[in-house]
Amino acid sequence: AAPAPTLAVPTLFDFKTIHAGGVIYRGPPGRTTRGNAVRARANNVLAEYRRKARALDASPAVQAHNGGSTTAVSGALAAFGPVRGLACGQYGEASADVHSLLRAAAKSAAASAGRQSGAPSGALSRLTALFAAQLRRAWGVTAVREMARHRLARIPLIGATRGTRLAQVFAPLAYAAAWDITPTPHAPPGVHASQA
């Protein structure tokens, strides 16, 4: 795994979630030790970014845009240092970089609060612990709640064929085209813009 982020330079983070039905939980990395699934997912992020950057660099359109350079995208990506994978799992577990970012945010909040309140330097560790607990609770609840929302939103897909799903997605667009209206981009399938 990559070392903990120092956050002294601009750092790229990519937030990923994994669910229990995926190969990461079912495969050997996820079965052996608690936290291995999110660790494995987070560790794949940098390789994915590098692979996508190489693919973009190979594109003639991207090369033309970058004056013929075959490494412009990869170079720009490398300038940020390693991309950090922030992975949260089905059961509320989080990767090491989530915890590192949480600690950095708690230390920054504690230092700011300490300066504003004139707290003695000895109180900084207590303030940091307080902010870390608050952030851990808030981030943990958010991760678990959003995973639950994701799973609930997928209930209509149980047993649906690909054709049924495509019909659900494109029906609002066909309706809009027929009536010359603009559908709401985030309206659920089958919901007209005026009902959303």
Accessible surface in RSA format (square Angstrom, percent):
REM  Atomic radii and reference values for relative SASA: ProtOr
REM  Chains: A
REM  Algorithm: Lee & Richards
REM  Probe-radius: 1.40
REM  Slices: 20
REM RES _ NUM      All-atoms   Total-Side   Main-Chain    Non-polar    All polar
REM                ABS   REL    ABS   REL    ABS   REL    ABS   REL    ABS   REL
RES ALA A   1   114.55 105.3  35.61  54.9  78.95 179.6  44.36  62.5  70.20 185.9
RES ALA A   2    48.43  44.5  20.95  32.3  27.48  62.5  27.16  38.2  21.27  56.3
RES PRO A   3   103.60  75.5  90.82  82.8  12.78  46.5 103.50  85.5   0.10   0.6
RES ALA A   4    61.11  56.2  42.49  65.6  18.62  42.4  44.89  63.2  16.22  43.0
RES PRO A   5    17.09  12.5   1.08   1.0  16.02  58.2   2.17   1.8  14.93  92.8
RES THR A   6   116.26  82.7  85.40  86.6  30.85  73.5  77.71 104.4  38.54  58.3
RES LEU A   7    63.77  35.5  37.41  26.8  26.36  66.3  38.01  26.7  25.76  69.3
RES ALA A   8    90.44  83.2  49.68  76.7  40.76  92.7  60.35  85.0  30.09  79.7
RES VAL A   9    93.21  61.3  87.51  79.2   5.70  13.7  90.42  78.6   2.79   7.6
RES PRO A  10   100.70  73.4  87.46  79.7  13.24  48.1  99.34  82.0   1.36   8.4
RES THR A  11    34.15  24.3  10.92  11.1  23.23  55.4   6.25   8.4  27.90  42.2
RES LEU A  12    57.40  32.0  56.31  40.3   1.09   2.7  57.35  40.3   0.05   0.1
RES PHE A  13    63.67  31.9  33.52  20.8  30.15  78.5  33.56  20.3  30.10  86.2
RES ASP A  14    26.97  18.9  24.60  24.5   2.37   5.6   2.37   5.6  24.60  24.5
RES PHE A  15   113.94  57.0  92.61  57.4  21.33  55.5  92.61  56.1  21.33  61.1
RES LYS A  16    47.75  23.3  45.05  27.6   2.70   6.4  13.37  12.0  34.38  36.6
RES THR A  17    77.02  54.8  56.15  56.9  20.87  49.7  25.76  34.6  51.26  77.5
RES ILE A  18    13.13   7.5  10.14   7.6   2.99   7.2  13.13   9.5   0.00   0.0
RES HIS A  19    83.70  45.7  81.96  57.0   1.74   4.5  47.28  48.7  36.42  42.4
RES ALA A  20    32.84  30.2  24.82  38.3   8.01  18.2  24.93  35.1   7.91  20.9
RES GLY A  21    46.27  57.1   0.00   N/A  46.27  57.1  32.05  87.9  14.23  31.9
RES GLY A  22    20.29  25.0   0.00   N/A  20.29  25.0  20.29  55.7   0.00   0.0
RES VAL A  23   110.47  72.7 104.97  95.0   5.51  13.3 104.97  91.2   5.51  14.9
RES ILE A  24    31.11  17.7  28.26  21.0   2.86   6.9  30.96  22.3   0.15   0.4
RES TYR A  25    28.93  13.5  22.50  12.8   6.43  16.7  22.55  16.9   6.37   7.9
RES ARG A  26   143.91  60.4 137.05  69.9   6.85  16.3  64.68  88.4  79.22  48.0
RES GLY A  27    11.30  13.9   0.00   N/A  11.30  13.9  11.28  30.9   0.02   0.0
RES PRO A  28    98.24  71.6  94.00  85.7   4.24  15.4  97.47  80.5   0.77   4.8
RES PRO A  29    60.99  44.5  52.34  47.7   8.65  31.5  60.90  50.3   0.09   0.6
RES GLY A  30    17.71  21.8   0.00   N/A  17.71  21.8   0.00   0.0  17.71  39.7
RES ARG A  31   173.82  73.0 140.25  71.5  33.57  79.9  59.19  80.9 114.63  69.5
RES THR A  32   101.84  72.4  65.27  66.2  36.57  87.2  66.32  89.1  35.52  53.7
RES THR A  33    80.24  57.1  71.24  72.2   9.00  21.5  54.88  73.7  25.36  38.3
RES ARG A  34   220.42  92.5 192.30  98.0  28.13  67.0  82.54 112.8 137.88  83.6
RES GLY A  35    20.56  25.4   0.00   N/A  20.56  25.4  12.80  35.1   7.76  17.4
RES ASN A  36    27.52  19.0  25.88  25.0   1.64   3.9   3.88   9.3  23.64  22.8
RES ALA A  37     3.02   2.8   2.00   3.1   1.02   2.3   2.00   2.8   1.02   2.7
RES VAL A  38     1.64   1.1   1.64   1.5   0.00   0.0   1.64   1.4   0.00   0.0
RES ARG A  39   111.90  47.0 110.88  56.5   1.02   2.4  44.55  60.9  67.35  40.8
RES ALA A  40    24.58  22.6  17.28  26.7   7.30  16.6  23.85  33.6   0.73   1.9
RES ARG A  41    34.55  14.5  34.55  17.6   0.00   0.0   4.66   6.4  29.89  18.1
RES ALA A  42    14.21  13.1   7.79  12.0   6.42  14.6   7.91  11.1   6.30  16.7
RES ASN A  43    73.37  50.6  49.34  47.7  24.03  57.9  25.40  61.1  47.97  46.4
RES ASN A  44    68.28  47.1  67.46  65.2   0.81   2.0   8.78  21.1  59.49  57.5
RES VAL A  45     0.07   0.0   0.07   0.1   0.00   0.0   0.07   0.1   0.00   0.0
RES LEU A  46    36.43  20.3  36.26  25.9   0.18   0.4  36.26  25.5   0.18   0.5
RES ALA A  47    56.19  51.7  49.52  76.4   6.66  15.2  53.60  75.5   2.59   6.9
RES GLU A  48    32.03  18.4  32.03  24.2   0.00   0.0   9.73  18.8  22.30  18.2
RES TYR A  49    71.65  33.5  69.54  39.6   2.11   5.5  43.27  32.5  28.38  35.0
RES ARG A  50   124.25  52.2 122.60  62.5   1.64   3.9  31.70  43.3  92.54  56.1
RES ARG A  51   129.14  54.2 127.96  65.2   1.18   2.8  57.38  78.4  71.76  43.5
RES LYS A  52   127.46  62.2 124.99  76.7   2.47   5.9  78.86  71.0  48.59  51.8
RES ALA A  53     4.33   4.0   2.59   4.0   1.74   4.0   3.63   5.1   0.70   1.9
RES ARG A  54   141.12  59.3 135.48  69.1   5.64  13.4  65.05  88.9  76.07  46.1
RES ALA A  55    67.21  61.8  49.16  75.9  18.05  41.1  57.94  81.6   9.27  24.6
RES LEU A  56    90.62  50.5  89.94  64.3   0.68   1.7  90.58  63.6   0.04   0.1
RES ASP A  57     6.28   4.4   5.83   5.8   0.45   1.1   4.84  11.4   1.44   1.4
RES ALA A  58    71.18  65.4  49.68  76.7  21.50  48.9  55.36  78.0  15.82  41.9
RES SER A  59    34.18  28.9  28.41  37.9   5.77  13.3  21.24  45.2  12.94  18.1
RES PRO A  60   107.10  78.1 101.89  92.9   5.21  18.9 103.75  85.7   3.35  20.8
RES ALA A  61    74.91  68.9  59.32  91.5  15.59  35.5  67.70  95.3   7.21  19.1
RES VAL A  62    32.37  21.3  30.23  27.4   2.14   5.2  32.37  28.1   0.00   0.0
RES GLN A  63    44.39  24.8  44.39  32.4   0.00   0.0   3.80   8.1  40.59  30.8
RES ALA A  64    81.20  74.7  50.38  77.7  30.83  70.1  61.04  86.0  20.16  53.4
RES HIS A  65   157.49  86.1 126.28  87.8  31.21  79.8  82.78  85.3  74.71  86.9
RES ASN A  66    50.49  34.8  31.08  30.0  19.41  46.7  10.64  25.6  39.85  38.5
RES GLY A  67    75.49  93.1   0.00   N/A  75.49  93.1  40.89 112.2  34.60  77.5
RES GLY A  68    49.90  61.5   0.00   N/A  49.90  61.5  30.28  83.1  19.62  43.9
RES SER A  69    41.34  34.9  29.10  38.8  12.24  28.2  31.30  66.7  10.04  14.1
RES THR A  70    82.08  58.4  70.91  71.9  11.18  26.6  45.52  61.1  36.57  55.3
RES THR A  71    89.61  63.7  87.81  89.0   1.80   4.3  59.23  79.6  30.38  45.9
RES ALA A  72    32.13  29.5  16.05  24.8  16.08  36.6  26.24  36.9   5.89  15.6
RES VAL A  73    40.50  26.7  37.41  33.9   3.09   7.4  40.04  34.8   0.46   1.3
RES SER A  74    33.24  28.1  28.92  38.6   4.33  10.0  27.64  58.9   5.60   7.9
RES GLY A  75    40.41  49.8   0.00   N/A  40.41  49.8  32.65  89.6   7.77  17.4
RES ALA A  76    60.55  55.7  49.25  76.0  11.29  25.7  57.90  81.5   2.65   7.0
RES LEU A  77    23.77  13.2  19.68  14.1   4.09  10.3  23.03  16.2   0.74   2.0
RES ALA A  78    73.54  67.6  50.01  77.2  23.53  53.5  59.11  83.2  14.43  38.2
RES ALA A  79    89.01  81.8  45.63  70.4  43.38  98.7  58.72  82.7  30.29  80.3
RES PHE A  80    77.13  38.6  72.80  45.1   4.33  11.3  74.56  45.2   2.57   7.4
RES GLY A  81    29.77  36.7   0.00   N/A  29.77  36.7  26.23  72.0   3.54   7.9
RES PRO A  82    52.93  38.6  50.51  46.0   2.42   8.8  51.41  42.4   1.51   9.4
RES VAL A  83     5.87   3.9   0.16   0.1   5.71  13.8   0.16   0.1   5.71  15.5
RES ARG A  84    15.71   6.6  14.82   7.6   0.90   2.1   1.40   1.9  14.32   8.7
RES GLY A  85     2.66   3.3   0.00   N/A   2.66   3.3   0.07   0.2   2.59   5.8
RES LEU A  86    18.48  10.3  18.48  13.2   0.00   0.0  18.48  13.0   0.00   0.0
RES ALA A  87     0.06   0.1   0.06   0.1   0.00   0.0   0.06   0.1   0.00   0.0
RES CYS A  88    10.87   8.2  10.85  12.1   0.02   0.0   2.06   5.2   8.81   9.5
RES GLY A  89     3.26   4.0   0.00   N/A   3.26   4.0   0.00   0.0   3.26   7.3
RES GLN A  90    35.75  20.0  24.91  18.2  10.83  25.8   0.00   0.0  35.75  27.1
RES TYR A  91   154.41  72.1 120.50  68.6  33.90  88.2  98.73  74.2  55.67  68.6
RES GLY A  92    28.64  35.3   0.00   N/A  28.64  35.3   6.00  16.5  22.64  50.7
RES GLU A  93    31.49  18.1  22.03  16.7   9.46  22.5  25.94  50.2   5.56   4.5
RES ALA A  94    24.26  22.3  10.36  16.0  13.90  31.6  10.36  14.6  13.90  36.8
RES SER A  95     3.50   3.0   1.49   2.0   2.01   4.6   3.50   7.5   0.00   0.0
RES ALA A  96    74.33  68.3  61.67  95.2  12.66  28.8  67.21  94.6   7.12  18.9
RES ASP A  97    18.55  13.0  17.39  17.3   1.16   2.8   2.20   5.2  16.36  16.3
RES VAL A  98    15.09   9.9  14.79  13.4   0.30   0.7  15.09  13.1   0.00   0.0
RES HIS A  99    68.65  37.5  68.12  47.4   0.52   1.3  49.47  51.0  19.17  22.3
RES SER A 100    12.79  10.8   7.53  10.0   5.26  12.1   4.79  10.2   8.00  11.2
RES LEU A 101    41.82  23.3  41.82  29.9   0.00   0.0  41.82  29.4   0.00   0.0
RES LEU A 102     4.47   2.5   4.47   3.2   0.00   0.0   4.47   3.1   0.00   0.0
RES ARG A 103   119.82  50.3 119.75  61.0   0.06   0.1  49.49  67.6  70.33  42.6
RES ALA A 104    32.58  30.0  21.94  33.9  10.64  24.2  27.57  38.8   5.01  13.3
RES ALA A 105    35.99  33.1  24.23  37.4  11.76  26.7  32.86  46.3   3.14   8.3
RES ALA A 106     0.02   0.0   0.02   0.0   0.00   0.0   0.02   0.0   0.00   0.0
RES LYS A 107   130.00  63.4 126.41  77.6   3.59   8.6  70.75  63.7  59.25  63.1
RES SER A 108    73.04  61.7  62.91  84.0  10.13  23.3  32.92  70.1  40.12  56.2
RES ALA A 109    33.30  30.6  22.59  34.9  10.72  24.4  30.89  43.5   2.41   6.4
RES ALA A 110     0.00   0.0   0.00   0.0   0.00   0.0   0.00   0.0   0.00   0.0
RES ALA A 111    32.65  30.0  29.08  44.9   3.57   8.1  31.52  44.4   1.13   3.0
RES SER A 112    38.80  32.8  38.35  51.2   0.44   1.0  17.93  38.2  20.86  29.2
RES ALA A 113    28.18  25.9  23.15  35.7   5.03  11.4  26.57  37.4   1.61   4.3
RES GLY A 114     9.27  11.4   0.00   N/A   9.27  11.4   7.95  21.8   1.32   3.0
RES ARG A 115   178.01  74.7 148.36  75.6  29.65  70.6  81.06 110.8  96.95  58.8
RES GLN A 116   154.15  86.2 114.36  83.6  39.79  94.7  45.79  97.5 108.36  82.2
RES SER A 117    85.63  72.4  46.25  61.7  39.38  90.7  52.00 110.7  33.63  47.1
RES GLY A 118    62.61  77.2   0.00   N/A  62.61  77.2  34.39  94.4  28.21  63.2
RES ALA A 119    35.89  33.0  12.97  20.0  22.92  52.1  17.81  25.1  18.09  47.9
RES PRO A 120    98.70  71.9  84.85  77.3  13.85  50.3  96.66  79.8   2.04  12.7
RES SER A 121   105.27  89.0  81.13 108.3  24.14  55.6  53.98 115.0  51.29  71.9
RES GLY A 122    51.96  64.1   0.00   N/A  51.96  64.1  42.81 117.5   9.15  20.5
RES ALA A 123    12.13  11.2  12.07  18.6   0.06   0.1  12.07  17.0   0.06   0.1
RES LEU A 124    76.23  42.5  75.18  53.8   1.05   2.6  76.03  53.4   0.20   0.5
RES SER A 125    79.15  66.9  66.04  88.1  13.11  30.2  53.63 114.2  25.52  35.7
RES ARG A 126   164.90  69.2 156.79  79.9   8.12  19.3  75.00 102.5  89.90  54.5
RES LEU A 127    37.84  21.1  37.07  26.5   0.77   1.9  37.65  26.4   0.20   0.5
RES THR A 128    28.26  20.1  28.26  28.6   0.00   0.0  24.06  32.3   4.20   6.4
RES ALA A 129    61.90  56.9  50.48  77.9  11.42  26.0  57.23  80.6   4.67  12.4
RES LEU A 130    91.97  51.2  85.63  61.3   6.34  15.9  91.43  64.2   0.54   1.5
RES PHE A 131    49.11  24.6  49.11  30.4   0.00   0.0  49.11  29.8   0.00   0.0
RES ALA A 132    12.78  11.8  12.78  19.7   0.00   0.0  12.78  18.0   0.00   0.0
RES ALA A 133    43.51  40.0  39.44  60.9   4.07   9.3  41.36  58.3   2.15   5.7
RES GLN A 134    79.38  44.4  75.28  55.0   4.10   9.8  22.29  47.4  57.10  43.3
RES LEU A 135    43.09  24.0  42.92  30.7   0.17   0.4  43.09  30.3   0.00   0.0
RES ARG A 136   120.76  50.7 116.67  59.5   4.08   9.7  59.84  81.8  60.92  36.9
RES ARG A 137   149.93  62.9 139.58  71.2  10.34  24.6  68.42  93.5  81.51  49.4
RES ALA A 138    52.82  48.6  43.21  66.7   9.61  21.9  52.03  73.3   0.79   2.1
RES TRP A 139    86.12  34.6  81.23  39.3   4.89  11.5  64.74  34.5  21.38  34.7
RES GLY A 140    28.13  34.7   0.00   N/A  28.13  34.7  27.47  75.4   0.66   1.5
RES VAL A 141    87.77  57.8  82.71  74.9   5.06  12.2  86.40  75.1   1.38   3.7
RES THR A 142    60.07  42.7  60.07  60.9   0.00   0.0  42.33  56.9  17.74  26.8
RES ALA A 143    18.64  17.1   6.51  10.0  12.13  27.6  12.77  18.0   5.87  15.5
RES VAL A 144    74.02  48.7  72.37  65.5   1.66   4.0  73.20  63.6   0.82   2.2
RES ARG A 145   102.44  43.0  96.43  49.2   6.01  14.3  46.37  63.4  56.07  34.0
RES GLU A 146    71.76  41.2  66.87  50.6   4.89  11.6  40.30  78.0  31.46  25.7
RES MET A 147    14.46   7.5  10.40   6.9   4.06   9.7  12.42  10.6   2.04   2.7
RES ALA A 148    46.54  42.8  41.12  63.5   5.42  12.3  45.97  64.7   0.57   1.5
RES ARG A 149   136.03  57.1 130.84  66.7   5.19  12.4  46.19  63.1  89.84  54.4
RES HIS A 150    84.46  46.2  77.24  53.7   7.22  18.5  52.60  54.2  31.86  37.1
RES ARG A 151   117.28  49.2 109.57  55.9   7.71  18.3  28.18  38.5  89.10  54.0
RES LEU A 152   114.64  63.8 106.31  76.1   8.33  20.9 106.52  74.8   8.12  21.9
RES ALA A 153    74.28  68.3  47.17  72.8  27.11  61.7  59.14  83.3  15.15  40.1
RES ARG A 154   122.21  51.3 120.00  61.2   2.21   5.3  24.16  33.0  98.05  59.4
RES ILE A 155    95.28  54.2  90.64  67.5   4.63  11.2  91.18  65.7   4.10  11.1
RES PRO A 156    86.25  62.9  62.90  57.3  23.35  84.9  74.69  61.7  11.56  71.8
RES LEU A 157    44.32  24.7  34.85  24.9   9.47  23.8  35.05  24.6   9.27  24.9
RES ILE A 158   142.10  80.9 115.50  86.0  26.61  64.1 121.99  87.8  20.11  54.6
RES GLY A 159    77.98  96.2   0.00   N/A  77.98  96.2  42.71 117.2  35.28  79.0
RES ALA A 160    37.30  34.3   5.26   8.1  32.04  72.9  12.31  17.3  24.99  66.2
RES THR A 161    88.42  62.9  79.99  81.1   8.42  20.1  80.39 108.0   8.03  12.1
RES ARG A 162   191.85  80.6 177.44  90.5  14.41  34.3  74.56 101.9 117.29  71.1
RES GLY A 163    46.44  57.3   0.00   N/A  46.44  57.3  35.42  97.2  11.02  24.7
RES THR A 164    65.02  46.2  57.41  58.2   7.61  18.1  40.16  53.9  24.86  37.6
RES ARG A 165    80.43  33.8  80.43  41.0   0.00   0.0  30.37  41.5  50.05  30.3
RES LEU A 166    73.16  40.7  72.94  52.2   0.22   0.5  72.94  51.2   0.22   0.6
RES ALA A 167    59.97  55.1  48.97  75.6  11.00  25.0  58.93  83.0   1.04   2.8
RES GLN A 168    56.25  31.5  50.03  36.6   6.22  14.8  25.79  54.9  30.45  23.1
RES VAL A 169    58.58  38.5  49.84  45.1   8.75  21.1  52.29  45.4   6.30  17.1
RES PHE A 170   107.02  53.5 106.21  65.8   0.81   2.1 106.50  64.6   0.52   1.5
RES ALA A 171    52.95  48.7  41.76  64.4  11.19  25.5  49.20  69.3   3.75   9.9
RES PRO A 172    25.38  18.5  17.97  16.4   7.40  26.9  24.22  20.0   1.16   7.2
RES LEU A 173    88.22  49.1  83.35  59.6   4.86  12.2  83.89  58.9   4.33  11.6
RES ALA A 174    64.47  59.3  52.49  81.0  11.97  27.2  59.85  84.3   4.62  12.2
RES TYR A 175   109.55  51.1 103.10  58.7   6.46  16.8  70.39  52.9  39.16  48.3
RES ALA A 176     4.90   4.5   4.55   7.0   0.35   0.8   4.59   6.5   0.32   0.8
RES ALA A 177    83.15  76.5  51.11  78.9  32.04  72.9  62.64  88.2  20.51  54.3
RES ALA A 178    82.97  76.3  41.07  63.4  41.90  95.3  53.69  75.6  29.28  77.6
RES TRP A 179   169.49  68.0 152.29  73.7  17.21  40.4 144.18  76.9  25.31  41.1
RES ASP A 180   135.08  94.6 113.04 112.5  22.04  52.1  33.53  78.9 101.55 101.3
RES ILE A 181    65.54  37.3  46.57  34.7  18.97  45.7  54.42  39.2  11.12  30.2
RES THR A 182   119.28  84.8 102.06 103.5  17.22  41.0  67.52  90.7  51.76  78.2
RES PRO A 183    34.79  25.4  30.21  27.5   4.58  16.6  30.72  25.4   4.07  25.3
RES THR A 184    49.19  35.0  38.98  39.5  10.21  24.3  34.15  45.9  15.04  22.7
RES PRO A 185   119.89  87.4  81.35  74.2  38.54 140.1  92.71  76.5  27.18 168.9
RES HIS A 186   169.56  92.7 142.10  98.8  27.46  70.2 101.80 104.9  67.76  78.8
RES ALA A 187    22.25  20.5   3.27   5.0  18.98  43.2   4.72   6.6  17.53  46.4
RES PRO A 188    77.32  56.4  70.75  64.5   6.57  23.9  77.11  63.7   0.22   1.3
RES PRO A 189    65.61  47.8  44.40  40.5  21.21  77.1  47.04  38.8  18.57 115.4
RES GLY A 190    63.62  78.5   0.00   N/A  63.62  78.5  33.79  92.7  29.83  66.8
RES VAL A 191    39.57  26.0  37.16  33.6   2.41   5.8  37.81  32.9   1.76   4.8
RES HIS A 192    50.74  27.7  42.95  29.9   7.79  19.9  45.04  46.4   5.70   6.6
RES ALA A 193    31.20  28.7  18.50  28.5  12.71  28.9  18.68  26.3  12.52  33.2
RES SER A 194    96.95  81.9  55.54  74.1  41.41  95.4  51.77 110.2  45.18  63.3
RES GLN A 195   130.35  72.9  95.20  69.6  35.15  83.7  36.81  78.4  93.53  70.9
RES ALA A 196    78.74  72.4  13.56  20.9  65.18 148.3  45.27  63.7  33.48  88.7
END  Absolute sums over single chains surface
CHAIN  1 A    12876.6      10176.1       2700.5       8374.7       4501.9
END  Absolute sums over all chains
TOTAL         12876.6      10176.1       2700.5       8374.7       4501.9
